[in-house]
Amino acid sequence: KYAAHGDILLNGLPPGPFYKRTVCFIPKTDNHLSTLTVGETLLFSAQMRSPAHTKSEHIEKAVDIVLNWLNLTGEHKNTYVGDANIKGSSGGQKRRLSVGVEVISGSIFI
């Protein structure tokens, strides 16, 4: 019934060539494999989304940077993501992990 129209602006300007690296969509529900740890989830995402020629040292460094940024280090890094049947990360940690998965996919570190 209603037609959506308007301009998409980023900081008041039309999106430029780096738009995809600046903006991402994070779903409301956190969908991660419950049997992987937080660190494994982020590492897997980074490995799948990085170019084939990327060195594993660079990927691991990027994962460490993002984990530190999201305060998911130490015991949180090695905690299972979990679900209704597997005890694991808290809701807030899963939310930060979802952000981390998107950050690492458009990361300038890789």
Gaussian input, Z-matrix of N, CA and C with variables (Angstrom, degrees):
# hf/3-21g

backbone

0 1
 N
 C     1     B1
 C     2     B2     1     A1
 N     3     B3     2     A2     1     D1
 C     4     B4     3     A3     2     D2
 C     5     B5     4     A4     3     D3
 N     6     B6     5     A5     4     D4
 C     7     B7     6     A6     5     D5
 C     8     B8     7     A7     6     D6
 N     9     B9     8     A8     7     D7
 C    10    B10     9     A9     8     D8
 C    11    B11    10    A10     9     D9
 N    12    B12    11    A11    10    D10
 C    13    B13    12    A12    11    D11
 C    14    B14    13    A13    12    D12
 N    15    B15    14    A14    13    D13
 C    16    B16    15    A15    14    D14
 C    17    B17    16    A16    15    D15
 N    18    B18    17    A17    16    D16
 C    19    B19    18    A18    17    D17
 C    20    B20    19    A19    18    D18
 N    21    B21    20    A20    19    D19
 C    22    B22    21    A21    20    D20
 C    23    B23    22    A22    21    D21
 N    24    B24    23    A23    22    D22
 C    25    B25    24    A24    23    D23
 C    26    B26    25    A25    24    D24
 N    27    B27    26    A26    25    D25
 C    28    B28    27    A27    26    D26
 C    29    B29    28    A28    27    D27
 N    30    B30    29    A29    28    D28
 C    31    B31    30    A30    29    D29
 C    32    B32    31    A31    30    D30
 N    33    B33    32    A32    31    D31
 C    34    B34    33    A33    32    D32
 C    35    B35    34    A34    33    D33
 N    36    B36    35    A35    34    D34
 C    37    B37    36    A36    35    D35
 C    38    B38    37    A37    36    D36
 N    39    B39    38    A38    37    D37
 C    40    B40    39    A39    38    D38
 C    41    B41    40    A40    39    D39
 N    42    B42    41    A41    40    D40
 C    43    B43    42    A42    41    D41
 C    44    B44    43    A43    42    D42
 N    45    B45    44    A44    43    D43
 C    46    B46    45    A45    44    D44
 C    47    B47    46    A46    45    D45
 N    48    B48    47    A47    46    D46
 C    49    B49    48    A48    47    D47
 C    50    B50    49    A49    48    D48
 N    51    B51    50    A50    49    D49
 C    52    B52    51    A51    50    D50
 C    53    B53    52    A52    51    D51
 N    54    B54    53    A53    52    D52
 C    55    B55    54    A54    53    D53
 C    56    B56    55    A55    54    D54
 N    57    B57    56    A56    55    D55
 C    58    B58    57    A57    56    D56
 C    59    B59    58    A58    57    D57
 N    60    B60    59    A59    58    D58
 C    61    B61    60    A60    59    D59
 C    62    B62    61    A61    60    D60
 N    63    B63    62    A62    61    D61
 C    64    B64    63    A63    62    D62
 C    65    B65    64    A64    63    D63
 N    66    B66    65    A65    64    D64
 C    67    B67    66    A66    65    D65
 C    68    B68    67    A67    66    D66
 N    69    B69    68    A68    67    D67
 C    70    B70    69    A69    68    D68
 C    71    B71    70    A70    69    D69
 N    72    B72    71    A71    70    D70
 C    73    B73    72    A72    71    D71
 C    74    B74    73    A73    72    D72
 N    75    B75    74    A74    73    D73
 C    76    B76    75    A75    74    D74
 C    77    B77    76    A76    75    D75
 N    78    B78    77    A77    76    D76
 C    79    B79    78    A78    77    D77
 C    80    B80    79    A79    78    D78
 N    81    B81    80    A80    79    D79
 C    82    B82    81    A81    80    D80
 C    83    B83    82    A82    81    D81
 N    84    B84    83    A83    82    D82
 C    85    B85    84    A84    83    D83
 C    86    B86    85    A85    84    D84
 N    87    B87    86    A86    85    D85
 C    88    B88    87    A87    86    D86
 C    89    B89    88    A88    87    D87
 N    90    B90    89    A89    88    D88
 C    91    B91    90    A90    89    D89
 C    92    B92    91    A91    90    D90
 N    93    B93    92    A92    91    D91
 C    94    B94    93    A93    92    D92
 C    95    B95    94    A94    93    D93
 N    96    B96    95    A95    94    D94
 C    97    B97    96    A96    95    D95
 C    98    B98    97    A97    96    D96
 N    99    B99    98    A98    97    D97
 C   100   B100    99    A99    98    D98
 C   101   B101   100   A100    99    D99
 N   102   B102   101   A101   100   D100
 C   103   B103   102   A102   101   D101
 C   104   B104   103   A103   102   D102
 N   105   B105   104   A104   103   D103
 C   106   B106   105   A105   104   D104
 C   107   B107   106   A106   105   D105
 N   108   B108   107   A107   106   D106
 C   109   B109   108   A108   107   D107
 C   110   B110   109   A109   108   D108
 N   111   B111   110   A110   109   D109
 C   112   B112   111   A111   110   D110
 C   113   B113   112   A112   111   D111
 N   114   B114   113   A113   112   D112
 C   115   B115   114   A114   113   D113
 C   116   B116   115   A115   114   D114
 N   117   B117   116   A116   115   D115
 C   118   B118   117   A117   116   D116
 C   119   B119   118   A118   117   D117
 N   120   B120   119   A119   118   D118
 C   121   B121   120   A120   119   D119
 C   122   B122   121   A121   120   D120
 N   123   B123   122   A122   121   D121
 C   124   B124   123   A123   122   D122
 C   125   B125   124   A124   123   D123
 N   126   B126   125   A125   124   D124
 C   127   B127   126   A126   125   D125
 C   128   B128   127   A127   126   D126
 N   129   B129   128   A128   127   D127
 C   130   B130   129   A129   128   D128
 C   131   B131   130   A130   129   D129
 N   132   B132   131   A131   130   D130
 C   133   B133   132   A132   131   D131
 C   134   B134   133   A133   132   D132
 N   135   B135   134   A134   133   D133
 C   136   B136   135   A135   134   D134
 C   137   B137   136   A136   135   D135
 N   138   B138   137   A137   136   D136
 C   139   B139   138   A138   137   D137
 C   140   B140   139   A139   138   D138
 N   141   B141   140   A140   139   D139
 C   142   B142   141   A141   140   D140
 C   143   B143   142   A142   141   D141
 N   144   B144   143   A143   142   D142
 C   145   B145   144   A144   143   D143
 C   146   B146   145   A145   144   D144
 N   147   B147   146   A146   145   D145
 C   148   B148   147   A147   146   D146
 C   149   B149   148   A148   147   D147
 N   150   B150   149   A149   148   D148
 C   151   B151   150   A150   149   D149
 C   152   B152   151   A151   150   D150
 N   153   B153   152   A152   151   D151
 C   154   B154   153   A153   152   D152
 C   155   B155   154   A154   153   D153
 N   156   B156   155   A155   154   D154
 C   157   B157   156   A156   155   D155
 C   158   B158   157   A157   156   D156
 N   159   B159   158   A158   157   D157
 C   160   B160   159   A159   158   D158
 C   161   B161   160   A160   159   D159
 N   162   B162   161   A161   160   D160
 C   163   B163   162   A162   161   D161
 C   164   B164   163   A163   162   D162
 N   165   B165   164   A164   163   D163
 C   166   B166   165   A165   164   D164
 C   167   B167   166   A166   165   D165
 N   168   B168   167   A167   166   D166
 C   169   B169   168   A168   167   D167
 C   170   B170   169   A169   168   D168
 N   171   B171   170   A170   169   D169
 C   172   B172   171   A171   170   D170
 C   173   B173   172   A172   171   D171
 N   174   B174   173   A173   172   D172
 C   175   B175   174   A174   173   D173
 C   176   B176   175   A175   174   D174
 N   177   B177   176   A176   175   D175
 C   178   B178   177   A177   176   D176
 C   179   B179   178   A178   177   D177
 N   180   B180   179   A179   178   D178
 C   181   B181   180   A180   179   D179
 C   182   B182   181   A181   180   D180
 N   183   B183   182   A182   181   D181
 C   184   B184   183   A183   182   D182
 C   185   B185   184   A184   183   D183
 N   186   B186   185   A185   184   D184
 C   187   B187   186   A186   185   D185
 C   188   B188   187   A187   186   D186
 N   189   B189   188   A188   187   D187
 C   190   B190   189   A189   188   D188
 C   191   B191   190   A190   189   D189
 N   192   B192   191   A191   190   D190
 C   193   B193   192   A192   191   D191
 C   194   B194   193   A193   192   D192
 N   195   B195   194   A194   193   D193
 C   196   B196   195   A195   194   D194
 C   197   B197   196   A196   195   D195
 N   198   B198   197   A197   196   D196
 C   199   B199   198   A198   197   D197
 C   200   B200   199   A199   198   D198
 N   201   B201   200   A200   199   D199
 C   202   B202   201   A201   200   D200
 C   203   B203   202   A202   201   D201
 N   204   B204   203   A203   202   D202
 C   205   B205   204   A204   203   D203
 C   206   B206   205   A205   204   D204
 N   207   B207   206   A206   205   D205
 C   208   B208   207   A207   206   D206
 C   209   B209   208   A208   207   D207
 N   210   B210   209   A209   208   D208
 C   211   B211   210   A210   209   D209
 C   212   B212   211   A211   210   D210
 N   213   B213   212   A212   211   D211
 C   214   B214   213   A213   212   D212
 C   215   B215   214   A214   213   D213
 N   216   B216   215   A215   214   D214
 C   217   B217   216   A216   215   D215
 C   218   B218   217   A217   216   D216
 N   219   B219   218   A218   217   D217
 C   220   B220   219   A219   218   D218
 C   221   B221   220   A220   219   D219
 N   222   B222   221   A221   220   D220
 C   223   B223   222   A222   221   D221
 C   224   B224   223   A223   222   D222
 N   225   B225   224   A224   223   D223
 C   226   B226   225   A225   224   D224
 C   227   B227   226   A226   225   D225
 N   228   B228   227   A227   226   D226
 C   229   B229   228   A228   227   D227
 C   230   B230   229   A229   228   D228
 N   231   B231   230   A230   229   D229
 C   232   B232   231   A231   230   D230
 C   233   B233   232   A232   231   D231
 N   234   B234   233   A233   232   D232
 C   235   B235   234   A234   233   D233
 C   236   B236   235   A235   234   D234
 N   237   B237   236   A236   235   D235
 C   238   B238   237   A237   236   D236
 C   239   B239   238   A238   237   D237
 N   240   B240   239   A239   238   D238
 C   241   B241   240   A240   239   D239
 C   242   B242   241   A241   240   D240
 N   243   B243   242   A242   241   D241
 C   244   B244   243   A243   242   D242
 C   245   B245   244   A244   243   D243
 N   246   B246   245   A245   244   D244
 C   247   B247   246   A246   245   D245
 C   248   B248   247   A247   246   D246
 N   249   B249   248   A248   247   D247
 C   250   B250   249   A249   248   D248
 C   251   B251   250   A250   249   D249
 N   252   B252   251   A251   250   D250
 C   253   B253   252   A252   251   D251
 C   254   B254   253   A253   252   D252
 N   255   B255   254   A254   253   D253
 C   256   B256   255   A255   254   D254
 C   257   B257   256   A256   255   D255
 N   258   B258   257   A257   256   D256
 C   259   B259   258   A258   257   D257
 C   260   B260   259   A259   258   D258
 N   261   B261   260   A260   259   D259
 C   262   B262   261   A261   260   D260
 C   263   B263   262   A262   261   D261
 N   264   B264   263   A263   262   D262
 C   265   B265   264   A264   263   D263
 C   266   B266   265   A265   264   D264
 N   267   B267   266   A266   265   D265
 C   268   B268   267   A267   266   D266
 C   269   B269   268   A268   267   D267
 N   270   B270   269   A269   268   D268
 C   271   B271   270   A270   269   D269
 C   272   B272   271   A271   270   D270
 N   273   B273   272   A272   271   D271
 C   274   B274   273   A273   272   D272
 C   275   B275   274   A274   273   D273
 N   276   B276   275   A275   274   D274
 C   277   B277   276   A276   275   D275
 C   278   B278   277   A277   276   D276
 N   279   B279   278   A278   277   D277
 C   280   B280   279   A279   278   D278
 C   281   B281   280   A280   279   D279
 N   282   B282   281   A281   280   D280
 C   283   B283   282   A282   281   D281
 C   284   B284   283   A283   282   D282
 N   285   B285   284   A284   283   D283
 C   286   B286   285   A285   284   D284
 C   287   B287   286   A286   285   D285
 N   288   B288   287   A287   286   D286
 C   289   B289   288   A288   287   D287
 C   290   B290   289   A289   288   D288
 N   291   B291   290   A290   289   D289
 C   292   B292   291   A291   290   D290
 C   293   B293   292   A292   291   D291
 N   294   B294   293   A293   292   D292
 C   295   B295   294   A294   293   D293
 C   296   B296   295   A295   294   D294
 N   297   B297   296   A296   295   D295
 C   298   B298   297   A297   296   D296
 C   299   B299   298   A298   297   D297
 N   300   B300   299   A299   298   D298
 C   301   B301   300   A300   299   D299
 C   302   B302   301   A301   300   D300
 N   303   B303   302   A302   301   D301
 C   304   B304   303   A303   302   D302
 C   305   B305   304   A304   303   D303
 N   306   B306   305   A305   304   D304
 C   307   B307   306   A306   305   D305
 C   308   B308   307   A307   306   D306
 N   309   B309   308   A308   307   D307
 C   310   B310   309   A309   308   D308
 C   311   B311   310   A310   309   D309
 N   312   B312   311   A311   310   D310
 C   313   B313   312   A312   311   D311
 C   314   B314   313   A313   312   D312
 N   315   B315   314   A314   313   D313
 C   316   B316   315   A315   314   D314
 C   317   B317   316   A316   315   D315
 N   318   B318   317   A317   316   D316
 C   319   B319   318   A318   317   D317
 C   320   B320   319   A319   318   D318
 N   321   B321   320   A320   319   D319
 C   322   B322   321   A321   320   D320
 C   323   B323   322   A322   321   D321
 N   324   B324   323   A323   322   D322
 C   325   B325   324   A324   323   D323
 C   326   B326   325   A325   324   D324
 N   327   B327   326   A326   325   D325
 C   328   B328   327   A327   326   D326
 C   329   B329   328   A328   327   D327

   B1=1.4334
   B2=1.5249
   B3=1.3223
   B4=1.4600
   B5=1.5238
   B6=1.2876
   B7=1.4660
   B8=1.5195
   B9=1.3140
   B10=1.4631
   B11=1.5201
   B12=1.2953
   B13=1.4547
   B14=1.5277
   B15=1.2810
   B16=1.4505
   B17=1.5146
   B18=1.2965
   B19=1.4541
   B20=1.5217
   B21=1.3044
   B22=1.4557
   B23=1.5209
   B24=1.3226
   B25=1.4582
   B26=1.5269
   B27=1.2915
   B28=1.4545
   B29=1.5181
   B30=1.3192
   B31=1.4672
   B32=1.5298
   B33=1.3391
   B34=1.4492
   B35=1.5176
   B36=1.3426
   B37=1.4658
   B38=1.5190
   B39=1.3424
   B40=1.4598
   B41=1.5340
   B42=1.3318
   B43=1.4621
   B44=1.5264
   B45=1.3061
   B46=1.4571
   B47=1.5267
   B48=1.3279
   B49=1.4601
   B50=1.5333
   B51=1.3318
   B52=1.4599
   B53=1.5254
   B54=1.3082
   B55=1.4592
   B56=1.5301
   B57=1.3281
   B58=1.4626
   B59=1.5271
   B60=1.3153
   B61=1.4624
   B62=1.5249
   B63=1.3163
   B64=1.4621
   B65=1.5216
   B66=1.3278
   B67=1.4538
   B68=1.5246
   B69=1.3349
   B70=1.4575
   B71=1.5165
   B72=1.2880
   B73=1.4646
   B74=1.5149
   B75=1.3110
   B76=1.4636
   B77=1.5216
   B78=1.3314
   B79=1.4603
   B80=1.5261
   B81=1.3187
   B82=1.4602
   B83=1.5256
   B84=1.3164
   B85=1.4626
   B86=1.5170
   B87=1.3211
   B88=1.4634
   B89=1.5192
   B90=1.3130
   B91=1.4594
   B92=1.5199
   B93=1.3220
   B94=1.4588
   B95=1.5204
   B96=1.3211
   B97=1.4665
   B98=1.5214
   B99=1.3009
   B100=1.4633
   B101=1.5240
   B102=1.3269
   B103=1.4653
   B104=1.5240
   B105=1.3305
   B106=1.4654
   B107=1.5229
   B108=1.3186
   B109=1.4566
   B110=1.5330
   B111=1.3137
   B112=1.4626
   B113=1.5315
   B114=1.3259
   B115=1.4672
   B116=1.5184
   B117=1.3336
   B118=1.4662
   B119=1.5273
   B120=1.3178
   B121=1.4678
   B122=1.5234
   B123=1.3145
   B124=1.4654
   B125=1.5275
   B126=1.3239
   B127=1.4631
   B128=1.5270
   B129=1.3309
   B130=1.4665
   B131=1.5249
   B132=1.3221
   B133=1.4599
   B134=1.5228
   B135=1.3261
   B136=1.4707
   B137=1.5265
   B138=1.3194
   B139=1.4658
   B140=1.5187
   B141=1.3303
   B142=1.4650
   B143=1.5223
   B144=1.3190
   B145=1.4564
   B146=1.5214
   B147=1.3028
   B148=1.4623
   B149=1.5231
   B150=1.3248
   B151=1.4598
   B152=1.5319
   B153=1.3145
   B154=1.4636
   B155=1.5300
   B156=1.3186
   B157=1.4595
   B158=1.5357
   B159=1.3295
   B160=1.4607
   B161=1.5262
   B162=1.3106
   B163=1.4646
   B164=1.5222
   B165=1.3257
   B166=1.4627
   B167=1.5276
   B168=1.3370
   B169=1.4738
   B170=1.5296
   B171=1.3387
   B172=1.4616
   B173=1.5264
   B174=1.3169
   B175=1.4616
   B176=1.5231
   B177=1.3320
   B178=1.4655
   B179=1.5303
   B180=1.3179
   B181=1.4684
   B182=1.5330
   B183=1.3313
   B184=1.4615
   B185=1.5243
   B186=1.3320
   B187=1.4632
   B188=1.5218
   B189=1.3200
   B190=1.4665
   B191=1.5295
   B192=1.3269
   B193=1.4665
   B194=1.5286
   B195=1.3309
   B196=1.4628
   B197=1.5323
   B198=1.3285
   B199=1.4709
   B200=1.5293
   B201=1.3149
   B202=1.4694
   B203=1.5189
   B204=1.3125
   B205=1.4609
   B206=1.5285
   B207=1.3479
   B208=1.4600
   B209=1.5236
   B210=1.3228
   B211=1.4647
   B212=1.5287
   B213=1.3259
   B214=1.4629
   B215=1.5222
   B216=1.3063
   B217=1.4598
   B218=1.5224
   B219=1.3251
   B220=1.4556
   B221=1.5144
   B222=1.3174
   B223=1.4632
   B224=1.5246
   B225=1.3269
   B226=1.4677
   B227=1.5233
   B228=1.3217
   B229=1.4707
   B230=1.5252
   B231=1.3256
   B232=1.4602
   B233=1.5264
   B234=1.3146
   B235=1.4619
   B236=1.5218
   B237=1.3353
   B238=1.4619
   B239=1.5245
   B240=1.3141
   B241=1.4562
   B242=1.5279
   B243=1.3096
   B244=1.4579
   B245=1.5155
   B246=1.3222
   B247=1.4613
   B248=1.5224
   B249=1.3223
   B250=1.4630
   B251=1.5325
   B252=1.3254
   B253=1.4619
   B254=1.5222
   B255=1.3202
   B256=1.4679
   B257=1.5207
   B258=1.3255
   B259=1.4664
   B260=1.5320
   B261=1.3113
   B262=1.4567
   B263=1.5035
   B264=1.3046
   B265=1.4611
   B266=1.5201
   B267=1.3258
   B268=1.4661
   B269=1.5260
   B270=1.3168
   B271=1.4628
   B272=1.5160
   B273=1.3355
   B274=1.4619
   B275=1.5125
   B276=1.3236
   B277=1.4664
   B278=1.5225
   B279=1.3221
   B280=1.4667
   B281=1.5285
   B282=1.3248
   B283=1.4696
   B284=1.5287
   B285=1.3352
   B286=1.4664
   B287=1.5242
   B288=1.3322
   B289=1.4630
   B290=1.5248
   B291=1.3232
   B292=1.4722
   B293=1.5215
   B294=1.3146
   B295=1.4649
   B296=1.5279
   B297=1.3265
   B298=1.4600
   B299=1.5206
   B300=1.3138
   B301=1.4787
   B302=1.5214
   B303=1.3200
   B304=1.4618
   B305=1.5171
   B306=1.3255
   B307=1.4662
   B308=1.5238
   B309=1.3174
   B310=1.4702
   B311=1.5292
   B312=1.3272
   B313=1.4692
   B314=1.5151
   B315=1.3148
   B316=1.4565
   B317=1.4986
   B318=1.3176
   B319=1.4606
   B320=1.5237
   B321=1.2985
   B322=1.4661
   B323=1.5203
   B324=1.3432
   B325=1.4647
   B326=1.5213
   B327=1.3434
   B328=1.4710
   B329=1.5022
   A1=110.87
   A2=115.99
   A3=119.42
   A4=109.91
   A5=116.16
   A6=120.74
   A7=108.22
   A8=115.50
   A9=119.88
   A10=108.61
   A11=115.84
   A12=119.49
   A13=108.72
   A14=114.93
   A15=120.37
   A16=110.68
   A17=115.05
   A18=121.13
   A19=109.77
   A20=115.92
   A21=121.56
   A22=106.56
   A23=115.79
   A24=120.85
   A25=109.61
   A26=115.34
   A27=122.32
   A28=106.78
   A29=116.12
   A30=121.71
   A31=111.10
   A32=115.47
   A33=121.13
   A34=115.21
   A35=117.13
   A36=121.14
   A37=110.30
   A38=117.38
   A39=119.32
   A40=109.96
   A41=117.81
   A42=120.07
   A43=111.97
   A44=115.28
   A45=121.25
   A46=111.41
   A47=116.00
   A48=119.86
   A49=114.06
   A50=117.95
   A51=120.51
   A52=112.09
   A53=116.96
   A54=121.74
   A55=112.17
   A56=117.23
   A57=120.91
   A58=112.28
   A59=117.54
   A60=120.50
   A61=111.96
   A62=116.49
   A63=121.37
   A64=112.07
   A65=116.78
   A66=121.76
   A67=109.39
   A68=116.42
   A69=119.86
   A70=109.03
   A71=115.28
   A72=121.87
   A73=108.43
   A74=116.06
   A75=120.78
   A76=106.87
   A77=117.46
   A78=120.21
   A79=112.05
   A80=115.58
   A81=120.68
   A82=111.19
   A83=116.71
   A84=120.41
   A85=109.78
   A86=115.95
   A87=121.59
   A88=108.74
   A89=117.61
   A90=122.60
   A91=109.69
   A92=114.87
   A93=121.31
   A94=108.46
   A95=116.61
   A96=120.12
   A97=109.03
   A98=116.65
   A99=121.61
   A100=112.74
   A101=117.98
   A102=121.19
   A103=113.61
   A104=117.01
   A105=120.05
   A106=108.95
   A107=116.15
   A108=119.54
   A109=108.76
   A110=115.44
   A111=120.73
   A112=109.91
   A113=116.70
   A114=121.00
   A115=112.50
   A116=116.82
   A117=120.80
   A118=111.08
   A119=116.43
   A120=120.67
   A121=110.79
   A122=116.04
   A123=120.31
   A124=110.70
   A125=117.38
   A126=121.34
   A127=110.71
   A128=116.62
   A129=120.86
   A130=110.92
   A131=116.60
   A132=120.73
   A133=111.15
   A134=115.97
   A135=120.45
   A136=111.10
   A137=116.53
   A138=120.01
   A139=111.84
   A140=116.72
   A141=120.23
   A142=112.62
   A143=117.64
   A144=120.84
   A145=114.07
   A146=118.07
   A147=119.80
   A148=110.28
   A149=117.63
   A150=120.45
   A151=111.02
   A152=116.16
   A153=121.77
   A154=112.49
   A155=118.34
   A156=121.59
   A157=113.52
   A158=117.49
   A159=120.82
   A160=110.81
   A161=116.43
   A162=121.27
   A163=110.06
   A164=115.46
   A165=120.00
   A166=111.81
   A167=117.45
   A168=119.98
   A169=110.95
   A170=116.06
   A171=120.35
   A172=110.97
   A173=115.96
   A174=120.30
   A175=109.98
   A176=116.67
   A177=120.86
   A178=111.31
   A179=117.38
   A180=121.52
   A181=110.33
   A182=116.79
   A183=120.85
   A184=110.94
   A185=116.85
   A186=121.07
   A187=109.72
   A188=117.91
   A189=121.23
   A190=111.84
   A191=116.73
   A192=120.73
   A193=110.13
   A194=116.93
   A195=120.72
   A196=110.58
   A197=117.48
   A198=120.23
   A199=110.78
   A200=117.08
   A201=120.41
   A202=111.27
   A203=116.85
   A204=122.37
   A205=111.64
   A206=115.69
   A207=120.89
   A208=112.74
   A209=116.71
   A210=121.95
   A211=111.10
   A212=116.06
   A213=122.72
   A214=110.18
   A215=116.52
   A216=121.60
   A217=110.07
   A218=115.86
   A219=121.27
   A220=111.77
   A221=116.02
   A222=120.73
   A223=112.17
   A224=117.84
   A225=120.37
   A226=111.17
   A227=116.75
   A228=121.78
   A229=110.75
   A230=116.92
   A231=121.48
   A232=113.33
   A233=117.42
   A234=121.97
   A235=109.35
   A236=116.19
   A237=119.25
   A238=109.29
   A239=115.88
   A240=120.07
   A241=108.52
   A242=116.49
   A243=121.35
   A244=114.28
   A245=114.00
   A246=122.94
   A247=107.89
   A248=117.43
   A249=120.91
   A250=111.86
   A251=117.36
   A252=121.41
   A253=113.78
   A254=117.64
   A255=122.31
   A256=108.45
   A257=115.62
   A258=119.35
   A259=108.11
   A260=115.53
   A261=118.63
   A262=112.98
   A263=115.45
   A264=123.19
   A265=111.56
   A266=114.86
   A267=120.55
   A268=109.63
   A269=115.43
   A270=119.91
   A271=112.74
   A272=116.37
   A273=120.05
   A274=112.46
   A275=116.36
   A276=120.03
   A277=110.59
   A278=117.62
   A279=120.74
   A280=110.68
   A281=116.25
   A282=120.85
   A283=109.84
   A284=117.02
   A285=120.55
   A286=110.68
   A287=117.08
   A288=120.14
   A289=110.50
   A290=117.44
   A291=120.87
   A292=110.84
   A293=116.75
   A294=120.74
   A295=109.30
   A296=116.69
   A297=121.20
   A298=113.27
   A299=116.61
   A300=121.11
   A301=109.66
   A302=117.28
   A303=119.92
   A304=112.02
   A305=116.97
   A306=120.62
   A307=110.07
   A308=116.19
   A309=119.70
   A310=110.92
   A311=118.02
   A312=119.74
   A313=111.73
   A314=118.17
   A315=120.88
   A316=111.69
   A317=115.45
   A318=121.11
   A319=113.23
   A320=114.60
   A321=120.12
   A322=110.12
   A323=115.76
   A324=119.59
   A325=112.03
   A326=116.56
   A327=120.11
   A328=109.84
   D1=-40.73
   D2=179.97
   D3=-102.06
   D4=132.60
   D5=177.70
   D6=-93.24
   D7=124.16
   D8=177.42
   D9=-83.61
   D10=132.53
   D11=177.37
   D12=-151.59
   D13=159.11
   D14=-179.90
   D15=147.28
   D16=-173.39
   D17=-178.95
   D18=-109.27
   D19=143.96
   D20=172.95
   D21=-94.02
   D22=121.48
   D23=-179.74
   D24=-125.13
   D25=147.20
   D26=175.89
   D27=-125.50
   D28=112.16
   D29=-174.11
   D30=56.34
   D31=37.32
   D32=176.21
   D33=82.88
   D34=1.19
   D35=-178.35
   D36=-122.15
   D37=153.80
   D38=174.51
   D39=-61.46
   D40=148.62
   D41=-179.77
   D42=-57.83
   D43=136.70
   D44=178.93
   D45=-103.37
   D46=-163.49
   D47=-176.51
   D48=-66.82
   D49=-18.62
   D50=-178.76
   D51=-100.14
   D52=15.56
   D53=-177.43
   D54=-56.28
   D55=-44.85
   D56=-177.95
   D57=-65.82
   D58=-25.44
   D59=177.47
   D60=-85.45
   D61=-10.58
   D62=-176.00
   D63=-101.79
   D64=-30.70
   D65=-173.08
   D66=-121.76
   D67=141.25
   D68=175.22
   D69=-145.45
   D70=164.15
   D71=176.93
   D72=-109.35
   D73=127.72
   D74=177.42
   D75=-116.94
   D76=114.52
   D77=-178.62
   D78=-59.92
   D79=154.51
   D80=179.94
   D81=-66.32
   D82=-35.67
   D83=178.74
   D84=-93.43
   D85=140.15
   D86=179.29
   D87=-91.01
   D88=108.12
   D89=-178.15
   D90=-110.09
   D91=98.86
   D92=178.57
   D93=-132.15
   D94=158.68
   D95=176.16
   D96=-69.46
   D97=123.39
   D98=-173.61
   D99=-69.33
   D100=-23.54
   D101=-176.03
   D102=-90.43
   D103=-0.57
   D104=174.67
   D105=-96.69
   D106=153.73
   D107=174.11
   D108=-80.56
   D109=169.39
   D110=177.84
   D111=-58.60
   D112=-46.64
   D113=179.88
   D114=-63.21
   D115=-41.56
   D116=179.35
   D117=-65.57
   D118=-38.12
   D119=179.31
   D120=-62.22
   D121=-46.14
   D122=-179.27
   D123=-68.74
   D124=-40.21
   D125=178.37
   D126=-63.11
   D127=-44.82
   D128=179.37
   D129=-60.43
   D130=-44.96
   D131=178.71
   D132=-60.75
   D133=-43.68
   D134=-179.89
   D135=-64.36
   D136=-41.61
   D137=179.93
   D138=-65.76
   D139=-39.32
   D140=-178.24
   D141=-72.79
   D142=-29.90
   D143=-173.79
   D144=-100.59
   D145=-4.71
   D146=179.91
   D147=-90.79
   D148=155.70
   D149=176.95
   D150=-60.02
   D151=151.70
   D152=-175.05
   D153=-59.89
   D154=-29.73
   D155=-176.49
   D156=-82.36
   D157=-1.83
   D158=-176.54
   D159=-68.96
   D160=131.42
   D161=179.66
   D162=-72.40
   D163=143.66
   D164=-178.45
   D165=-62.94
   D166=-29.82
   D167=177.92
   D168=-63.39
   D169=-38.84
   D170=179.14
   D171=-67.00
   D172=-40.57
   D173=179.54
   D174=-64.38
   D175=-46.38
   D176=-179.14
   D177=-63.24
   D178=-37.87
   D179=177.51
   D180=-65.34
   D181=-42.93
   D182=178.19
   D183=-62.37
   D184=-41.06
   D185=178.31
   D186=-62.59
   D187=-44.57
   D188=178.68
   D189=-61.27
   D190=-40.99
   D191=179.16
   D192=-62.35
   D193=-46.19
   D194=-178.68
   D195=-67.28
   D196=-41.21
   D197=177.60
   D198=-60.65
   D199=-42.86
   D200=176.98
   D201=-63.34
   D202=-44.32
   D203=-179.13
   D204=-59.94
   D205=-36.72
   D206=-178.33
   D207=-92.60
   D208=4.46
   D209=-178.99
   D210=56.38
   D211=46.18
   D212=177.34
   D213=-116.79
   D214=43.51
   D215=-178.42
   D216=-99.48
   D217=-179.49
   D218=177.04
   D219=62.38
   D220=-131.01
   D221=-176.85
   D222=-65.82
   D223=-28.19
   D224=179.51
   D225=-64.88
   D226=-36.53
   D227=-179.29
   D228=-62.48
   D229=-34.31
   D230=-175.18
   D231=-101.46
   D232=12.23
   D233=177.75
   D234=-88.49
   D235=137.95
   D236=174.84
   D237=-61.06
   D238=147.46
   D239=175.88
   D240=-62.79
   D241=-46.05
   D242=174.94
   D243=79.48
   D244=171.16
   D245=176.48
   D246=-157.62
   D247=-156.85
   D248=-178.22
   D249=-65.41
   D250=-26.71
   D251=-177.55
   D252=-101.82
   D253=-21.14
   D254=-177.03
   D255=-117.38
   D256=120.17
   D257=178.28
   D258=-65.69
   D259=134.59
   D260=-177.13
   D261=-159.18
   D262=-144.85
   D263=-176.16
   D264=-63.20
   D265=154.70
   D266=176.09
   D267=-74.75
   D268=169.72
   D269=178.58
   D270=-61.23
   D271=-39.59
   D272=178.77
   D273=-66.63
   D274=-37.33
   D275=177.84
   D276=-67.89
   D277=-38.97
   D278=177.10
   D279=-64.41
   D280=-38.71
   D281=178.71
   D282=-63.49
   D283=-45.46
   D284=178.15
   D285=-65.15
   D286=-34.92
   D287=176.67
   D288=-63.61
   D289=-41.41
   D290=177.07
   D291=-59.87
   D292=-41.27
   D293=176.41
   D294=-63.57
   D295=-43.69
   D296=179.96
   D297=-61.29
   D298=-38.88
   D299=178.58
   D300=-61.50
   D301=-40.62
   D302=179.00
   D303=-74.40
   D304=-37.02
   D305=179.00
   D306=-64.12
   D307=-43.81
   D308=-177.01
   D309=-68.53
   D310=-26.86
   D311=-179.34
   D312=-71.73
   D313=-31.33
   D314=178.32
   D315=-108.15
   D316=22.08
   D317=-171.88
   D318=-69.55
   D319=139.79
   D320=173.55
   D321=-81.83
   D322=-7.80
   D323=-179.05
   D324=-75.42
   D325=-27.13
   D326=-176.73
   D327=-93.61

